Amino acid sequence: MEGWFPGHPKPGALLTSHMPDHGTGPEELAEVLARCEGARPPGDITAELVHAEPAASATVGIWRFSAGDWSVILKVLGHRSGGSALWQSGAPEDHWYYWRREANAYSSGLLSALAGGLRAPSCIGVFDRPDGTVGLWLEDLGADQSAAGWDLDRYRTAATALGRAQGAGSGEAEAMTVPWLVRGWLDAFVERRGEFCKVLDDPTWGHPLVREWLPADTKEAAVAIWEERRRLLDLVSAVPLVLCHNDLHPGNLFSDGADTVLIDWSFVSIGRAGIDPATLVFDAVLDFYVDPDGFGAFRSAVVDGYVQGFSETAPDTDPGTLRLSIRAASAVKHFWIPLALVDTLARGRETLNRRPLMEAFPIWAKVVPEILTDIELLLGAAS
């Protein structure tokens, strides 16, 4: 099996994007098989590409290796160009998107310490390759376990497990000084979204879709959040530090009986309690997993479940402060959504988040009032 990238660049060197190939050598595959109960599965092993063209540039691709009833997942990581301009990896360990952070999280044993009904996939092995990429071999979670089929009660169960796990680990998170486990990830995320402010004076605000679907005060409310982002981030910081996932949407959630499995730890960091549930609440709609017409019930299930779980393992944290932190994180992390809607129209694009624009625009627009609401109340609390 040939490697995906030509030559042998030094680890961390920037790679260029080509058609994806898993690049697994026979020795690596033999070692993986040896670790899978020490027996080669029956029949021929096939490798199926299950995820290509990811937005995050350090993910080269994801493959499923299978034979009979046996299967494992291979995620290949590499510092390379490609994907979205907003999700470009970096070589330094303290970069917000250090390209091999997920591999480090697994090989260090950090993710094995999760508790309270939340876990990461079992890691079979992490392999540094001569071409500068990393092969990350993981437990295969069946499609029937995906959050795509969950009801509100199951989402609440997952949110409770998340809160319980983050509350239990909050003391350790405060003391962690691992170089590649950065702090301030949300701050960096928000600052990068400032580029969307370029559309504030764009004539596209007069577009019929904007007039039909976005509230009349959308621009002013988004500007208020941007200009007061430091005060809102201070509200987020009023709760304990925890181990944050930072990309918590339903596509990364699976069930394993009563347990919840959370995949894709590319952006794991030390951050504040409340950031992950704030992400899940809105990204579930923005990534088209949850109908925006059911947003209120969904948000209640997630936030109530999370606060309950966190209170179980970190009872000294005031639930009201935690809820305020979640609300502030929701606003400051997603203020750019209405600006992105206008930017999409201004650029003449026909898709939004890989969906046809005319289908996706109303879905995103329906949660914009929920992002922008209560800003005065939040700013008053931040005073």
Order of alpha helices (4+ residues) and beta strands (2+ residues): alpha-beta-beta-beta-alpha-beta-beta-beta-alpha-alpha-alpha-alpha-alpha-alpha-beta-beta-beta-beta-alpha-alpha-alpha-alpha-beta-beta-alpha-alpha
